[in-house]
Amino acid sequence: MVFVQVVEGLLRYGVGGRVTLRLRERLRQVGLDLDRPLLPAYPVDQWKYCLHIIIEEMYPGMPREEAFGLLAAAHLEGYGRTLMGRALLRLLRLLGPRRTVHQMAQALRTSDNYTEVRLTQLEPTTYEMWMNSVLEAPGYAEALFVSFLRVSGAEEPRANIVRKEGEGTIYLLTWKER
């Protein structure tokens, strides 16, 4: 299940003002009704499907990876307008990039009831992060991780998929020291 703060961050604040009637209706048809109070949680498969609907409606004709990247940036911006998100982003600004990577792993684990994350520090500004999901949203997770690092003050943050292993994905997170 994906918790309400994730849904609220994206749909109420991240893209809220740009939600068209058509997008609102398409989301309603798959069980996410923006005209009613949001549920405490949504099944992950339903949420993944909603993400695809959102990029189809908001970024028509754009390459999927680019559209998901823009959506992820809007998501973090919107999440930062929720009560929990404001607190987290303030904390990340204080922590700096290295400690943010560890906090980001914790934040990912609290956004739903299924995510597992393992970190391995390879160098002072290079981490390998294994996450137990393979998103069907190319560019989304990478853009989200870059956004987290950028908020923390990282210079030239990057997040790339190293490889996918069964039900997990390994990302390489890097940045430059100031």
Secondary structure, 3 states (H helix, E strand, C coil): CEEHHHHHHHHHHHCHHHCCHHHHHHHHHCCCCCCCCCCCEECHHHHHHHHHHHHHHHCCCCCHHHHHHHHHHHHHHHHCCCHHHHHHHHHHHHHCHHHHHHHHHHHHHHCECCCCEEEEEEECCEEEEEECCCCCCCCHHHHHHHHHHHHCCCEEEEEEEEEEECCEEEEEEEEECC
